[in-house]
């Protein structure tokens, strides 16, 4: 069981990296370099289309990764 979960975790890690790399980049202006992008952090614009799908996929994969990490930690403590 432990080896199967470890393999799934490694596969999820690679898929998470790919999903993060596939997310579209945001246009950064010179002002955001000085402010640290705080304007975009608290902005009220929502992601649409492909960007929204990729954000949800990344969030679900990351949640699954954390759950498997906790289960692996529990199994390794026994």
N, C-alpha and C positions, 0 to 999 in steps of 0.2 A: 504494500500500500504506500509506504514511504517513497519508494523509488518511482512509482507511477506519479505521485503528486509532485515529486521533484522534477520529473520530466515535463509535466504539464506547466509547472512554474517557469521552467527555462523557455518553453515554447511561448508562453504568455509574455515573457520578458522581451523576446524578439518581436512579437506582434505589437506590443505597446510601443517599442522604439519605432517601428515602421509607421504606426498610426500617428505618432507625434510628428514624424518627418513629413507625412502626407498633408498635414494641416496647412492651410494657406497662411502666408505671412501677412502681417499688417504693415501698412506703409508708415514708416517712422519719419517724423519731421525732425529738424534740428532742435526744435524746442523740447521734444520729448527726451532728448539726450540729457538735457539739464534738469528737467522735472522728474525724470525717472518713469515717465509714462503714467503718472497719476491721473491724468485727464481721461485716459482710456480705461483705467481701472474702475473709476466711478461713473463712467458714461452709461447712458441708458440705451445704447444700441444693442440689439439682440442679434445673435448669429442666425443666418438663414441658409437654407440649401445645404450644399456640401459641407460647409464649415460647421453647421449645427450637427450634422450627422457625425462628423469626425470627432467633435467634442463629446458627444454622447457615447460613441464607441470607445474612445479613450477613457472616459470616466468609468464605464462598465468593466472594461478590461483591467483597469487599475484596482477597482474594488475587488474583482475576482482574484487578482494577484495578492492583495492584502489578506483576503480570507484564506487563501492557500498558504500564505506565509505563517499565519497564526496556527493553522492546523498542523503544519510541518513543525513548528516550534513545540506544540503540544505533544506531537508524536515522538519527537526527539528527546523530550524530557522523561519519557517513560523507560 
